[in-house]
């Protein structure tokens, strides 16, 4: 794994060997626990997204093309090729804007890696331990690729989940297809030629396609490599490799430093609100104010929020035109929090965007950028007609790594998402499968349970 | 199509309307003639690539996934989904390095647009005139996208056929799926999120995947848009659109200037040699010297070539490790030209690379960069043991737009490629179908003819 001249590790070779050869036993209990939280959070979202237009439209396109029934689309019951199942589950995982976040890079890592791992795992009927290991190495690879190009790559306008995620999808799928380290290098190389997605898509369905493509193109990369289709063996360190081409800054040491010793799972946060993570600190603050003071919406004269500059760049949208666009509107999120005391999926429907009370409150939001604040921090002040000023400051948004959701909170989020779609017994059985995933002989058990049946 | 404030054309809207609405009658005879030359050249290559490992391995991956039998893979007889047929035909079209070139940008435009057009055209059973129109608009769109980011985008390390080609695939497929201008905007937007490919892959099979993906992801973009999956409507002019994100220089006026009046077909060149276009001027010069003087290979002491600097950047490979790598080795191309007096597909086989006479001659090549020369120019001097110096200067490489191949030369190239795979009657019938493509009621006639049958 070391360069014979410099003695330095060669990143592509090192990551490929890590992905191909890390055993389940090497993961350790903290990683396995976090993997189960990812599984819970992911499955809640892909089931809860069943009626999302992005998923429905993408599924219609996939059904027109056909494919072997290798893996389940969890929200809809379609069985299609592993590549296409990974695509549709990836689209579903992002289309509620409720998916987890790798805080150092704003990558949403579970969607690409777990969509790929579950689809290939079901197809290949791997064990639960292999599923966990496959997802874990995929997750780690994509986070490290993201770190290697952050922040320049994201700042240039790339959607890092679409780009870095493809390497995670390839690593997870390659692992579960049994690639050796040599073919894993090709798979990572092929991922580097299939990675894409620009931030101009934020607010459109195409954003969720980036996540689906990261998973699906990862699967295809691994499958091509398995069949002998070769690629550069230096996708990371090569002069025209992915970091050099797609980022003005490269930090390749982050690909390998401490690889296998420390895991990026510790920098992961799960979302309490169904919207862009940059909104969350503001919503936390407003929820605190609402709980403490119960201000009547019609009494609110002005909502002042001091936030990290990225919040304004990404989410300053006073007039979102749809539920999708509203998920990155701090104005809409603030309005709905004050009105409903919650910001789940139903607060970001197309109907919610049209509610007159929301429209009125959105116009009262005044944002100020403050670079002394972190992305997970905010200061909010509510001015009421009677002259009162209600204030709250959030030091670490709920769901951020510094203020993580509890297992109980994650189960409540899961229940809120799945109850319209799953009978209670299936929900309970699913929780049980997740809890003892490492004991499963066949990782296809998730799909077998969730496949629609007459009796369901 | 014009911005209401500035009065300037809005590029995405203008290109979408052009792709959706240009009628066959508006193409004019020069465009139709060039389309037929593209069809001939493309079909020769995809049939002649039947035994290429890149195609075989990619096909194995595709067959593992399955798909409806909508369109033919010309070289192998597989029928699969339109997306996957476009992928495999695109891979085939590039894997002999014999595909045509848009000289202003080094884009290989026919592969992406025609792979997409033929697959969707067969699936949808469009007319011959529609096929011609669909390919023509796809070709024009991708050339203009390439012009809009050239040269900065290519210089940064992007493989422009993989990136710009995706827009061409989407425009061609969208046209043949009957998208209106609105949905065509989404299709172009989706193409911008699926475009990729880095030059680090040159010399590996992954390079041809870029061409296949451009076609296949173009088809998928169009299909998604057809089913209502939306995307940014400003993929070109948006602040985080494709040109802004993937190129340090943007030339958006080239997207629309003279659109529909002049066509980029006039800047297209067809290859006389089965290798990177940057080698061609050198090979021309050596062929002239060989024809004139018949030097014995063992008499050659040194081969000096002055070339455009890009030739050294891309193709200075004295020890290519495979036939694939040899296609961008000016040393190997020069050696084979002197040895065989030809540089077709068989001069770039893995066996040819191992020939002792080729290995010996390759080591005698000395390259000098000279930026006063164009990419289609070269000066070559052969030094012989007896002291003779044989020289030739090429002002415009054969196959370049300034020195185009004749129809007869294209037919000979076609024959050399297809004769091992097609019985003579099929070859003749295929030439006839190409010649009267505008009279065909069903563009699927190409696939119907080329589908393997017992009697073939």
Interface residues (C-beta under 8 A of the other chain):
Chain A: X53 X54 X57 X58 X60 X61 X64 X65 X66 X67 X68 X70 X81 X82 X83 X84 X156 X157 X158 X159 X162 X186 X189 X190 X192 X193 X194 X195 X196 X197 X198 X199 X200 X201 X202 X204 X205 X206 X209 X210 X213 X220 X223 X224 X226 X227 X228 X229 X230 X231 X232 X234 X235 X238 X239 X240 X241 X242 X244 X245 X246
Chain B: X53 X54 X57 X58 X60 X61 X64 X65 X66 X67 X68 X70 X81 X82 X83 X84 X156 X157 X158 X159 X162 X189 X190 X192 X193 X194 X195 X196 X197 X198 X199 X200 X201 X202 X204 X205 X206 X209 X210 X213 X220 X223 X224 X226 X227 X228 X229 X230 X231 X232 X234 X235 X238 X239 X240 X241 X242 X244 X245 X246
